[in-house]
Amino acid sequence: MKHAIKSVVLGLSLILANGSVAYAQDSQKAKKAYENGDYAIALKEWRPLAEQGDADAQNALGEIYLFGHGVTEDHKQAMKWFRLAAKQGNAGAQINLGRMYSEGTGVTQDYNEAVKWYRLAAEQGNAEAQYTLGAMMERSSDGDRQVYKEAVRWLRLAAMQGNTSAQGSLGTIYYEGNANIPKDYKEALKWYRLVALGGNTYIQNAVAEMYRKGEGVTQDYGQALKWLNLAAAQEDEDAQITLGEMYRNGEGVTQDYNEALKWFRLAASGFSRAEAEYNLGEMYRKGEGVTQDYDQALNLFRSAGADEMNSRNADAQFALGEMYRKGEGVTQDYKAAAKWYLLSRNTDADYNLGMMYRNGQGVTQDYEEAANFLRSAAERGNADALNNLAEVYRLAAEQGSETVHYYLGLMYRNGQGVTQDYKEALKWLRVAADEERFLGTKAQNALGEMYRKGEGVTQDFDEALTLFRSAAAQEDEDALINLAEMYYNGEGVTQDYKEAVKWYRLAENRECCDAINALGTMYYDGKGVTQDYKEAVNLFSEAARQLNAEGQYHLGWMYYYGTGVTQDYDEAVNLFRLAADQGNSVAQCSLGQMYEKGEGVAKDNAQAVDLCRKAAEEGDEDAKALLRRLGA
């Protein structure tokens, strides 16, 4: 009897084994047919397998219907088979469902449903799903630090499995930094290098640039050239242009105009034509490696500056303006120069336009227009523009302009481009407050600040309050803050925290970070409001989301002590670093203390000293005390 049972069992085992082999053979046959484009055979082989519950076959059948391979495209049928496979845990089918919900293919677009299916596949360790889930969560985090943290976790898991998209995304996140993660060039370079090794030219350029600038590594032109040459060998025009610039300027290599010309000419034949033509134009204009040839330079600049296929090159447009203004290879023509400067609008172009409007060269003399262009250039760091602004503002005021008095007043108040002169500032700000329609409220606020501080006048809180209220009635953000501060401090009024809260709220409604932080502090202290640590956390989080350093510091402090949130040293370190990178001395000192104690980071006295020195230079007394304690 036992022998008979053994025979039956053995027979069943052989049948099952043979069935599995046949099953696998049918599946392999279907897969090969599909890859060869023989969809009819693939469908014939996969359908019975799918109907018998094979998840891989069900997913494959879903893809056939999704893409209409050998059948009429049928999203409902695709969805049916994907669901059957996904419910069995098939990661490919879960990804396909996630994609259909994400894109709204055959179903109503549903972000949450898409995330659900991607998460199921990601939890099985599928790198594609981990990357997609991380990318979706990163895009939709909308300032939610916890969602962003989870997004980065999924990206990291995918990246560790070799997913190059995830590696590239992590590289960019750490290179750029954001409201949730501070810049970390070393971490960025680590991920970028992995992608670059795979031949991605965009990332090879990024790695080269980091070596060129010494970001996250010791500056190394040899490494920069290595990566640029790898990208250039794949006809990457950005790499070719950068190589051209390095050889032209002798940056990390012996200056070699012929080599520069070679790379610029190669790039000029591709999509980056405009930038390459600009560089070639400059070399012909200056006779670098070629006989000086203004005609050739003009032709190249015109092609680059008027290129509609690619973005018009502002530098080429500026160069054309210069050549017409100076009469290089053309008859001097201020009108043509102004035309090209207007197209360029780079910093130097705006400075030149400002001076041309001041002097009436190629344009009708117009001091107000001159002031507008000079102010634009000055705001972007052009010192010559700043030095000429005050004079042009005066001329514009004499010409009857109604929009320059405020700016002229500010220059005298702050000593920008002129010797600081409070009396002169008061004079022009009073004119602006009375006459300027759009800047009058700003002038009222500036006057209020001068009366509040006693700048050029006897300190007068009543006059300051009157001016602030007038400007606040027209919703001037700075005036709202100033009123709140005066009530908070009791300047010229009885100290009144509730009144301060009222004015801060009005400014907060305009997304003013100073007001948001002040309200957060008042909720923390319970001044003018019921003490509420969670509301304080919400307010500091909002300021931090706007990249406000003070908000980042305060939120870090809450995480450090676990006030209103679960104590989290890692999050505290992250936030302190974000604020410290913006120069916030209190955050620098706090981060230094964490390095000294090894809280949330490895104990590192050298890092502590470096951070505290930066804070001490700004006068932070706690940082000075820590330096003394560390013997630095």
matplotlib code that plots the C-alpha trace (Angstrom):
import matplotlib.pyplot as plt

x = [0.0, 2.9, 4.6, 1.4, 1.1, 4.7, 4.1, 1.2, 3.1, 6.1, 3.7, 2.1, 5.6, 6.7, 3.4, 3.9, 7.5, 6.7, 3.9, 6.2, 8.7, 6.0, 4.6, 8.1, 8.6, 5.2, 6.1, 9.5, 8.0, 5.5, 8.2, 10.5, 7.6, 6.7, 10.3, 10.3, 7.1, 5.1, 2.2, -0.3, 1.8, 2.7, -1.0, -1.9, 0.7, 0.2, -3.6, -4.1, -1.3, -2.9, -6.3, -4.7, -3.5, 0.1, 0.9, 3.7, 1.4, -1.4, 0.9, 2.2, -1.4, -2.2, 0.7, -0.4, -3.9, -2.4, -0.2, -2.4, 0.2, -1.6, -5.0, -7.1, -5.9, -8.1, -7.4, -10.2, -8.8, -5.3, -6.5, -8.3, -5.2, -2.9, -5.2, -5.3, -1.5, -1.0, -3.2, -0.8, 2.1, 3.5, 5.6, 5.5, 1.7, 1.7, 4.0, 1.8, -1.3, 0.5, 1.5, -2.1, -3.5, -0.7, -1.2, -5.0, -4.8, -8.1, -9.1, -9.6, -6.3, -5.7, -2.4, -3.2, -4.2, -1.0, 1.1, -0.6, 0.4, 3.9, 4.4, 3.4, 6.0, 8.6, 8.1, 9.1, 12.4, 11.6, 14.1, 11.9, 9.0, 11.2, 12.5, 9.1, 7.5, 10.3, 10.1, 6.3, 6.5, 9.3, 7.3, 4.2, 5.7, 4.7, 6.9, 5.9, 9.2, 8.2, 6.9, 10.1, 12.2, 10.3, 10.8, 14.5, 14.5, 12.9, 15.2, 18.2, 16.9, 16.6, 19.9, 21.7, 20.3, 21.9, 18.9, 20.6, 17.6, 17.5, 21.2, 20.9, 18.0, 19.9, 22.9, 20.8, 18.9, 22.2, 23.9, 21.1, 19.8, 16.3, 14.0, 14.4, 17.9, 21.1, 23.6, 26.1, 28.6, 30.4, 27.1, 26.1, 29.4, 29.2, 25.9, 26.7, 29.9, 28.0, 25.7, 28.6, 30.5, 27.5, 28.1, 25.4, 26.9, 24.7, 26.0, 29.6, 29.4, 28.1, 31.0, 33.5, 32.1, 32.4, 36.1, 36.6, 35.2, 36.4, 32.8, 33.0, 36.5, 39.9, 39.9, 41.3, 41.4, 42.8, 39.7, 37.5, 39.2, 38.8, 35.1, 34.6, 36.6, 34.4, 31.2, 32.7, 33.7, 29.9, 29.4, 28.0, 28.1, 28.1, 31.3, 32.8, 32.1, 33.5, 36.7, 36.9, 36.6, 39.3, 41.7, 40.9, 41.5, 44.3, 42.2, 43.9, 45.7, 48.3, 46.4, 45.8, 43.7, 43.8, 42.4, 39.8, 38.8, 38.5, 36.1, 34.0, 33.7, 32.6, 29.9, 28.8, 27.4, 24.9, 22.1, 24.3, 25.2, 24.5, 26.9, 29.6, 29.2, 29.4, 32.7, 34.0, 32.9, 34.9, 38.0, 37.6, 36.9, 40.1, 42.3, 42.8, 44.3, 43.0, 43.6, 41.4, 38.3, 35.4, 33.2, 33.4, 32.8, 29.7, 28.4, 28.9, 27.4, 24.4, 23.8, 24.0, 22.0, 19.2, 19.0, 15.4, 16.0, 17.9, 17.7, 19.1, 22.5, 22.4, 26.2, 26.3, 23.6, 25.6, 28.8, 26.9, 25.8, 29.5, 30.7, 28.1, 28.7, 32.5, 32.4, 34.3, 34.1, 30.9, 30.1, 29.5, 25.7, 24.3, 20.7, 21.8, 23.8, 20.7, 18.7, 21.1, 21.5, 17.7, 17.6, 20.4, 19.4, 22.4, 23.9, 26.4, 23.8, 21.5, 24.3, 25.1, 21.5, 21.2, 24.1, 22.8, 19.4, 21.2, 23.2, 20.7, 22.9, 20.9, 17.7, 15.7, 17.3, 15.1, 16.5, 13.7, 14.3, 18.1, 17.4, 15.3, 18.2, 20.9, 18.9, 18.4, 22.2, 23.0, 20.7, 22.8, 26.1, 27.3, 29.2, 29.4, 25.6, 25.3, 27.7, 25.8, 22.3, 22.0, 22.9, 20.5, 17.7, 18.3, 18.2, 15.0, 13.4, 14.2, 12.7, 9.4, 9.6, 7.2, 8.9, 12.5, 12.2, 11.8, 14.8, 16.9, 15.9, 16.9, 20.3, 21.0, 19.6, 21.7, 24.8, 24.6, 26.5, 26.5, 27.7, 25.1, 23.0, 19.9, 18.7, 18.9, 17.1, 14.3, 13.9, 13.4, 11.3, 8.9, 8.5, 7.9, 5.4, 3.3, 3.6, 4.4, 1.4, 3.0, 6.0, 4.4, 3.5, 7.1, 8.3, 5.9, 7.3, 10.9, 10.1, 8.4, 11.6, 13.7, 11.5, 11.4, 15.3, 16.0, 17.8, 18.4, 15.4, 14.6, 13.3, 9.5, 7.4, 4.1, 5.2, 6.5, 3.2, 1.2, 3.4, 3.3, -0.5, -0.9, 1.3, -0.3, -3.7, -2.5, -1.2, 2.5, 4.2, 7.1, 4.8, 2.7, 5.8, 7.0, 3.6, 3.7, 7.2, 6.3, 3.3, 5.4, 8.2, 5.9, 7.6, 5.5, 2.5, 1.5, 3.0, 0.3, 1.0, -2.5, -2.2, 1.2, -0.4, -3.0, -0.5, 1.7, -1.3, -2.0, 1.6, 1.5, -1.5, 1.0, 3.3, 5.9, 8.5, 9.4, 5.8, 5.5, 8.6, 7.5, 4.1, 5.8, 7.8, 4.7, 2.9, 6.0, 6.1, 2.4, 2.5, -0.8, -2.0, -2.5, 0.8, 0.7, 3.9, 2.3, 1.2, 4.7, 6.0, 3.5, 4.5, 8.3, 7.7, 6.0, 8.9, 11.4, 9.5, 10.2, 13.9, 13.9, 17.1, 15.5, 12.5, 14.9, 16.8, 13.7, 12.3, 15.7, 15.6, 12.1, 13.3, 16.5, 14.5, 11.5, 9.1, 5.9, 7.4, 9.1, 12.8, 14.9, 18.6, 18.9, 16.2, 17.7, 21.1, 19.5, 17.6, 20.6, 22.8, 20.2, 20.2, 24.0, 24.6, 22.7, 25.0, 22.7, 25.3, 23.0, 22.4, 26.2, 26.8, 24.0, 25.3, 28.8, 27.6, 26.0, 29.3, 31.1, 28.7, 28.2, 24.4, 22.9, 26.4, 29.7, 31.7, 34.0, 35.7, 37.3, 33.8, 32.6, 35.5, 35.0, 31.3, 31.8, 34.5, 32.1, 29.5, 32.0, 33.0, 29.4, 29.6, 27.9, 28.9, 27.9, 30.2, 33.1, 32.5, 32.5, 35.7, 37.4, 36.1, 37.6, 40.9, 40.6]
y = [0.0, 2.3, 1.5, 2.4, 5.8, 6.6, 5.8, 8.2, 11.0, 10.5, 10.5, 13.8, 15.4, 14.4, 15.9, 19.1, 19.4, 18.7, 21.2, 23.9, 23.3, 23.6, 26.7, 28.3, 27.3, 28.9, 32.1, 32.3, 31.7, 34.5, 36.8, 36.1, 36.6, 39.9, 41.2, 40.2, 42.1, 39.0, 40.1, 37.5, 34.6, 36.5, 37.0, 33.4, 32.1, 34.6, 34.5, 31.0, 31.6, 34.8, 33.1, 30.4, 33.2, 33.7, 37.3, 37.9, 36.8, 39.0, 42.0, 41.3, 41.0, 44.3, 45.9, 44.5, 46.1, 49.3, 49.9, 48.2, 45.7, 43.3, 44.3, 47.4, 49.6, 49.0, 50.7, 48.9, 45.5, 46.8, 47.9, 44.6, 42.5, 44.9, 44.8, 41.0, 40.8, 43.7, 42.0, 39.1, 41.4, 41.8, 44.9, 45.6, 45.6, 47.8, 50.3, 50.2, 50.9, 53.8, 55.2, 55.0, 56.8, 59.3, 60.2, 59.7, 57.0, 55.2, 56.4, 59.7, 61.0, 60.3, 61.2, 59.4, 56.1, 56.4, 56.8, 53.8, 51.4, 52.8, 52.4, 48.8, 48.1, 50.3, 48.3, 45.2, 46.9, 47.8, 50.6, 52.1, 52.4, 53.8, 56.5, 57.4, 57.5, 59.6, 62.0, 62.4, 63.0, 65.5, 67.5, 67.5, 68.0, 71.7, 72.6, 69.6, 68.6, 65.0, 64.3, 65.7, 63.6, 60.4, 61.4, 61.6, 58.3, 56.6, 58.3, 57.1, 53.5, 53.6, 55.3, 52.6, 50.0, 51.9, 53.8, 56.6, 58.9, 58.7, 59.3, 62.3, 63.7, 63.3, 65.0, 68.0, 68.1, 68.3, 70.6, 73.2, 72.8, 73.9, 74.8, 71.2, 70.2, 72.3, 72.4, 69.6, 69.6, 66.4, 64.5, 66.0, 65.0, 61.4, 60.8, 62.9, 60.8, 57.6, 58.9, 60.5, 57.2, 55.8, 58.4, 61.0, 64.1, 66.6, 65.2, 64.9, 68.7, 69.1, 67.0, 69.0, 72.3, 71.1, 70.2, 73.5, 75.6, 73.4, 72.6, 69.7, 68.8, 70.5, 72.5, 70.2, 71.4, 68.1, 66.3, 69.0, 68.6, 64.8, 65.0, 67.7, 65.7, 62.7, 64.7, 66.6, 63.2, 62.5, 65.8, 67.6, 71.3, 72.7, 70.8, 71.9, 75.6, 75.2, 73.7, 76.5, 79.1, 77.3, 77.2, 80.8, 82.1, 79.7, 78.4, 75.3, 74.8, 76.7, 79.4, 78.1, 80.2, 77.5, 74.9, 77.3, 78.1, 74.3, 73.7, 76.8, 75.9, 72.4, 73.8, 76.4, 73.6, 72.4, 73.6, 75.8, 77.7, 81.2, 80.9, 79.4, 82.1, 84.8, 83.4, 83.1, 86.7, 88.0, 86.2, 87.8, 91.1, 91.0, 89.1, 86.1, 83.2, 84.8, 88.0, 90.7, 90.9, 93.2, 92.1, 88.5, 89.5, 91.5, 88.6, 86.1, 88.5, 89.2, 85.5, 84.8, 87.9, 87.4, 83.6, 82.6, 78.8, 79.0, 81.6, 84.9, 85.5, 88.6, 88.9, 88.9, 91.6, 93.7, 93.2, 94.5, 97.5, 98.2, 98.0, 100.4, 102.8, 102.8, 102.5, 99.3, 98.0, 100.1, 103.8, 105.0, 104.8, 105.5, 104.7, 101.2, 100.8, 101.6, 99.1, 96.2, 97.3, 97.2, 93.7, 92.5, 94.1, 92.6, 94.7, 96.6, 97.2, 98.8, 101.0, 102.2, 102.8, 104.9, 107.1, 107.4, 108.6, 110.9, 112.4, 112.1, 109.8, 107.8, 108.4, 111.5, 112.8, 111.5, 111.7, 109.5, 106.8, 107.2, 106.7, 103.5, 101.9, 103.0, 101.7, 98.3, 98.1, 99.3, 96.7, 94.0, 95.3, 97.9, 100.4, 103.0, 103.0, 103.5, 106.4, 108.2, 107.5, 110.4, 113.0, 111.5, 111.4, 115.1, 115.9, 113.8, 115.7, 119.0, 117.7, 117.1, 113.3, 112.2, 108.8, 109.6, 111.5, 108.4, 106.7, 109.9, 110.2, 106.5, 107.1, 110.0, 108.2, 105.1, 106.8, 104.8, 106.4, 109.7, 111.0, 110.1, 113.2, 112.9, 116.4, 115.9, 112.5, 114.1, 116.8, 114.3, 111.8, 114.6, 115.5, 111.8, 111.4, 114.3, 113.8, 110.3, 108.2, 104.7, 105.3, 107.8, 105.1, 103.8, 107.4, 107.8, 104.6, 105.8, 109.1, 107.3, 105.3, 108.4, 110.1, 106.8, 106.7, 110.4, 110.4, 114.1, 115.1, 115.1, 111.6, 111.9, 108.7, 110.5, 111.7, 108.2, 106.6, 109.0, 108.3, 104.5, 104.5, 106.5, 104.0, 101.0, 102.2, 101.6, 98.1, 99.0, 95.9, 97.7, 100.1, 97.3, 95.7, 99.0, 99.7, 96.1, 96.6, 100.0, 98.4, 95.4, 97.6, 100.4, 103.1, 106.2, 104.1, 101.9, 98.5, 96.3, 92.8, 92.3, 95.4, 94.2, 90.8, 92.7, 94.5, 91.5, 89.4, 92.1, 91.8, 88.0, 87.9, 89.4, 86.4, 88.7, 86.5, 89.1, 89.1, 85.3, 84.9, 87.5, 85.9, 82.5, 84.0, 85.5, 82.2, 80.6, 83.2, 83.5, 87.3, 88.8, 85.2, 82.0, 80.2, 77.5, 75.7, 73.8, 77.1, 78.5, 75.5, 76.0, 79.7, 79.0, 76.2, 78.6, 81.1, 78.2, 77.1, 80.5, 80.0, 82.5, 82.0, 83.2, 80.9, 78.0, 78.8, 79.0, 75.8, 74.1, 75.3, 73.7, 70.4, 70.6, 70.9, 68.9, 71.9, 71.5, 68.6, 65.3, 66.0, 65.3, 66.2, 65.3, 67.7, 70.4, 69.9, 70.2, 73.4, 75.0, 74.3, 75.8, 79.0, 78.9, 78.7, 82.0, 83.6, 83.5, 83.8, 82.3, 79.2, 78.9, 79.0, 76.5, 74.1, 74.5, 73.5, 70.4, 69.4, 70.1, 67.7, 65.2, 65.7, 64.6, 64.6, 63.0, 65.0, 67.3, 70.2, 71.5, 72.0, 73.5, 76.0, 76.9, 77.6, 79.6, 81.7, 82.7, 83.6, 85.4, 87.6, 88.8, 89.6, 86.5, 86.3, 82.7, 81.8, 83.7, 81.9, 78.5, 79.3, 80.2, 76.9, 75.0, 76.9, 78.4]
z = [0.0, 1.0, -2.3, -4.2, -2.4, -3.1, -6.8, -6.9, -5.1, -7.5, -10.5, -9.3, -8.7, -12.3, -13.7, -11.8, -12.8, -16.4, -16.2, -14.7, -17.5, -20.2, -18.4, -18.5, -22.1, -23.1, -21.2, -22.8, -26.3, -25.7, -24.5, -27.5, -29.9, -28.3, -28.5, -32.2, -32.8, -33.4, -31.2, -32.4, -31.2, -27.9, -27.3, -28.1, -25.7, -22.8, -22.7, -21.4, -18.9, -17.7, -17.5, -15.3, -12.9, -14.0, -12.8, -15.3, -18.1, -16.8, -16.7, -20.2, -21.5, -19.9, -21.7, -25.0, -24.6, -23.1, -26.2, -28.8, -29.9, -32.2, -30.8, -30.6, -27.9, -24.9, -21.6, -19.7, -20.7, -19.7, -16.4, -15.8, -16.3, -14.4, -11.4, -11.4, -11.6, -9.1, -6.5, -6.7, -5.9, -9.4, -9.1, -12.9, -12.9, -9.8, -11.6, -14.7, -12.6, -10.9, -14.3, -15.6, -12.6, -12.6, -16.3, -16.3, -19.0, -19.3, -15.8, -14.0, -13.0, -9.3, -7.7, -4.4, -6.2, -8.3, -5.1, -3.6, -6.4, -6.7, -3.0, -3.1, -5.8, -4.0, -0.8, -2.7, -3.5, -7.1, -8.0, -10.8, -8.4, -5.6, -7.9, -9.3, -5.9, -4.5, -7.5, -7.1, -3.4, -3.9, -6.5, -4.3, -0.9, -0.9, 2.0, 4.1, 5.6, 6.5, 3.0, 1.5, 3.9, 2.8, -0.8, -0.4, 1.4, -1.6, -4.0, -2.0, -1.9, -5.7, -6.2, -4.0, -6.5, -9.4, -10.7, -12.5, -12.5, -8.8, -8.5, -10.7, -8.7, -5.5, -7.0, -8.0, -4.6, -2.7, -5.2, -5.2, -1.7, -0.8, 2.1, 3.4, 2.7, 2.9, 0.0, 0.3, -2.6, -1.5, -1.4, -4.8, -6.4, -5.0, -6.8, -9.9, -10.4, -10.5, -13.3, -15.2, -15.2, -17.2, -20.0, -19.2, -20.8, -18.9, -15.6, -16.9, -17.5, -14.0, -12.5, -14.6, -13.3, -9.7, -10.2, -12.1, -9.2, -6.4, -5.2, -2.7, -3.8, -4.2, -7.4, -10.0, -13.7, -14.8, -13.6, -15.1, -18.5, -18.2, -17.8, -20.3, -22.9, -22.2, -22.9, -25.8, -27.4, -27.5, -29.3, -26.3, -27.2, -23.7, -23.0, -26.3, -25.4, -21.9, -23.3, -25.8, -22.9, -20.9, -23.8, -24.7, -21.2, -20.2, -17.4, -16.0, -19.4, -21.4, -23.3, -26.9, -29.2, -32.0, -29.6, -28.4, -32.0, -32.7, -29.9, -30.6, -34.3, -33.4, -31.1, -33.6, -35.9, -33.2, -31.1, -28.9, -32.0, -30.6, -27.6, -29.7, -32.4, -29.7, -28.5, -32.1, -32.8, -29.8, -31.0, -34.5, -32.9, -30.8, -33.3, -31.0, -33.0, -36.2, -38.1, -36.5, -38.7, -37.7, -40.6, -39.5, -35.9, -36.8, -38.9, -36.0, -33.5, -35.7, -36.2, -32.5, -31.4, -33.8, -33.6, -33.4, -33.5, -30.2, -27.5, -28.7, -27.1, -24.9, -24.8, -28.6, -28.7, -26.2, -28.3, -31.4, -29.3, -28.3, -31.9, -33.2, -30.2, -30.8, -34.6, -34.8, -38.4, -38.9, -39.0, -35.4, -34.9, -31.4, -32.6, -33.7, -30.5, -28.4, -30.4, -29.6, -25.9, -25.5, -27.0, -24.7, -21.4, -19.6, -16.7, -18.9, -21.6, -19.0, -17.7, -21.3, -22.0, -18.8, -19.9, -23.4, -22.2, -19.8, -22.7, -25.5, -27.6, -30.1, -28.1, -26.9, -23.7, -20.8, -17.3, -15.8, -18.4, -17.7, -14.0, -14.7, -16.6, -14.2, -11.2, -13.0, -13.5, -10.0, -8.5, -10.3, -8.9, -11.5, -9.4, -12.2, -12.5, -8.7, -8.8, -11.5, -10.1, -7.6, -10.3, -12.8, -10.1, -9.5, -13.2, -13.5, -10.6, -12.2, -15.4, -13.6, -12.9, -10.2, -9.6, -8.6, -5.3, -3.2, -4.7, -4.3, -0.7, 0.0, -1.6, 0.7, 3.8, 3.2, 1.7, -1.5, -4.4, -2.4, 0.9, 3.6, 4.3, 6.4, 5.7, 2.0, 2.5, 4.5, 1.8, -1.0, 1.0, 2.0, -1.7, -2.5, 0.4, -0.9, -4.6, -5.7, -6.4, -6.3, -4.0, -1.7, 0.9, 0.9, 1.4, 4.3, 5.9, 5.4, 7.0, 9.9, 10.4, 10.4, 13.1, 15.1, 15.1, 15.1, 11.9, 10.9, 13.1, 16.8, 17.7, 17.6, 18.2, 17.6, 14.2, 13.4, 14.4, 12.3, 9.2, 9.8, 10.2, 7.0, 5.0, 6.8, 5.7, 2.2, 3.2, 3.2, 4.6, 6.2, 7.9, 9.3, 10.8, 12.2, 13.9, 15.4, 16.8, 18.4, 20.2, 21.2, 22.6, 23.9, 21.8, 22.1, 23.1, 26.0, 25.5, 24.0, 22.8, 21.5, 19.3, 18.1, 17.2, 15.2, 13.1, 12.7, 11.4, 8.8, 7.6, 7.8, 5.4, 2.9, 3.5, 5.3, 6.9, 9.6, 10.7, 10.6, 12.7, 15.2, 15.5, 16.0, 18.9, 20.4, 20.3, 21.9, 24.7, 25.0, 24.5, 23.2, 22.5, 24.4, 24.5, 21.8, 20.8, 17.9, 16.4, 16.9, 15.0, 12.2, 11.8, 11.9, 9.4, 7.0, 7.3, 6.8, 3.7, 2.3, 2.9, 5.7, 7.8, 11.1, 10.6, 9.9, 13.0, 15.3, 13.9, 14.4, 18.0, 18.5, 17.1, 19.3, 22.5, 21.4, 22.0, 20.1, 18.1, 18.8, 19.7, 16.6, 16.5, 12.9, 11.9, 14.2, 12.5, 9.1, 9.9, 11.7, 8.6, 6.2, 8.3, 8.9, 5.1, 4.8, 7.3, 10.4, 13.2, 15.9, 13.8, 13.1, 16.8, 17.6, 14.9, 16.3, 19.7, 18.3, 16.6, 19.9, 21.8, 18.9, 18.9, 15.6, 14.0, 14.7, 17.3, 15.5, 17.3, 14.1, 12.5, 15.8, 15.7, 12.1, 12.6, 15.8, 14.2, 11.5, 14.1, 16.3, 13.4, 13.4, 17.2, 18.6, 22.3, 22.7, 19.8, 21.4, 24.7, 22.9, 21.1, 24.4, 25.9, 22.9, 23.3, 19.8]

ax = plt.figure().add_subplot(projection="3d")
ax.plot(x, y, z, "-o")
ax.set_aspect("equal")
plt.show()
